[in-house]
């Protein structure tokens, strides 16, 4: 998989944070002062640049994620027997606790804070991409997907639950990471 796809998935995994920063940038206390005649988009946000950037960083990676999932399903799947299953959603919870929650206190109102935020994000993206853990993505969980390790060597992202002894269609996303789709009428 090309690094731009992994980078997009990284930004998708951080998109809940970007949306929270977008919300934090809204001047809710000033809403009562805004009238329909005097309304200007610039009155709503503390920083228009940060608001637009965070909204773009929230929307684009998730649109690409939806495209990637639908694109994977266009290719011919491998039908694989499930011999061993381990639930991996807890990896996503560790990711949220370790990387996303500490960012909630990050302020972007000073240039130095914003630069530090960008640098930390760049470092995390390099680690995330090079460690090939792009499947650790809370957006996938919010969309109803679960992450499993199957047959010891494969990571399976699926809305279904793989059952030992059954078969599933595996659509390759990257090396040992697959999108799994239950086979209709599967009796094992």
BELNORTA-V115779 format. One record per residue. N is the residue number from 0. RES is the residue in three letters. PHI is phi in radians with two decimals (none if undefined). Layout:
((N;RES;PHI) (N;RES;PHI))
//
This chain:
((0;UNK;none) (1;UNK;-1.22) (2;UNK;-1.07) (3;UNK;-1.14) (4;UNK;-1.22) (5;UNK;-1.10) (6;UNK;-1.11) (7;UNK;-1.08) (8;UNK;-1.17) (9;UNK;-1.05) (10;UNK;-1.15) (11;UNK;-1.11) (12;UNK;-1.17) (13;UNK;-1.64) (14;UNK;-1.06) (15;UNK;-1.04) (16;UNK;-1.12) (17;UNK;-1.06) (18;UNK;-1.17) (19;UNK;-1.12) (20;UNK;-1.13) (21;UNK;-1.02) (22;UNK;-1.11) (23;UNK;-1.10) (24;UNK;-1.44) (25;UNK;-1.37) (26;UNK;-1.58) (27;UNK;-1.07) (28;UNK;-1.14) (29;UNK;-1.63) (30;UNK;-1.03) (31;UNK;-1.18) (32;UNK;-1.49) (33;UNK;-1.60) (34;UNK;-1.91) (35;UNK;-1.10) (36;UNK;-1.22) (37;UNK;-1.71) (38;UNK;-1.11) (39;UNK;-2.41) (40;UNK;-0.94) (41;UNK;-1.20) (42;UNK;-1.32) (43;UNK;-1.41) (44;UNK;-1.94) (45;UNK;-1.18) (46;UNK;-2.43) (47;UNK;-1.11) (48;UNK;-1.05) (49;UNK;-1.10) (50;UNK;-1.07) (51;UNK;-1.14) (52;UNK;-1.03) (53;UNK;-1.17) (54;UNK;-1.16) (55;UNK;-1.14) (56;UNK;-1.19) (57;UNK;-1.42) (58;UNK;-1.37) (59;UNK;-1.04) (60;UNK;-1.09) (61;UNK;-1.31) (62;UNK;-1.13) (63;UNK;-1.13) (64;UNK;-1.06) (65;UNK;-1.07) (66;UNK;-1.06) (67;UNK;-1.07) (68;UNK;-1.13) (69;UNK;-1.19) (70;UNK;-1.16) (71;UNK;-1.02) (72;UNK;-1.25) (73;UNK;-1.40) (74;UNK;-1.51) (75;UNK;-1.23) (76;UNK;-1.42) (77;UNK;-1.73) (78;UNK;-1.51) (79;UNK;-2.18) (80;UNK;-1.38) (81;UNK;-1.62) (82;UNK;-1.83) (83;UNK;-2.61) (84;UNK;-2.32) (85;UNK;-2.31) (86;UNK;-1.25) (87;UNK;-2.03) (88;UNK;-1.06) (89;UNK;-1.12) (90;UNK;-1.06) (91;UNK;-1.21) (92;UNK;-1.13) (93;UNK;-1.09) (94;UNK;-1.07) (95;UNK;-1.08) (96;UNK;-1.14) (97;UNK;-1.40) (98;UNK;-1.92) (99;UNK;-1.43) (100;UNK;-1.04) (101;UNK;-1.04) (102;UNK;-1.28) (103;UNK;-1.01) (104;UNK;-1.52) (105;UNK;-1.20) (106;UNK;-1.81) (107;UNK;-2.13) (108;UNK;-1.46) (109;UNK;-1.91) (110;UNK;-1.06) (111;UNK;-1.13) (112;UNK;-1.15) (113;UNK;-1.15) (114;UNK;-1.12) (115;UNK;-1.09) (116;UNK;-1.07) (117;UNK;-1.10) (118;UNK;-1.09) (119;UNK;-1.09) (120;UNK;-1.09) (121;UNK;-1.12) (122;UNK;-1.10) (123;UNK;-1.10) (124;UNK;-1.16) (125;UNK;-1.09) (126;UNK;-1.11) (127;UNK;-1.04) (128;UNK;-1.22) (129;UNK;-1.25) (130;UNK;-1.48) (131;UNK;0.92) (132;UNK;-1.99) (133;UNK;-1.13) (134;UNK;-1.28) (135;UNK;-1.41) (136;UNK;-2.58) (137;UNK;-1.10) (138;UNK;-1.13) (139;UNK;-1.04) (140;UNK;-1.11) (141;UNK;-1.13) (142;UNK;-1.56) (143;UNK;1.64) (144;UNK;-1.54) (145;UNK;-2.17) (146;UNK;-2.04) (147;UNK;-2.27) (148;UNK;-1.78) (149;UNK;-2.12) (150;UNK;0.92) (151;UNK;1.16) (152;UNK;-2.01) (153;UNK;-1.96) (154;UNK;-1.75) (155;UNK;-2.10) (156;UNK;-1.82) (157;UNK;-2.69) (158;UNK;-1.50) (159;UNK;-1.50) (160;UNK;-2.06) (161;UNK;-1.16) (162;UNK;-1.97) (163;UNK;-0.96) (164;UNK;1.65) (165;UNK;-1.70) (166;UNK;-2.09) (167;UNK;-2.42) (168;UNK;-1.47) (169;UNK;-1.89) (170;UNK;-1.82) (171;UNK;-1.19) (172;UNK;-1.80) (173;UNK;-2.94) (174;UNK;0.51) (175;UNK;-1.87) (176;UNK;-1.91) (177;UNK;-2.26) (178;UNK;-1.66) (179;UNK;-1.81) (180;UNK;-2.25) (181;UNK;-1.08) (182;UNK;-1.50) (183;UNK;-1.09) (184;UNK;1.24) (185;UNK;-1.29) (186;UNK;-1.94) (187;UNK;1.87))
//
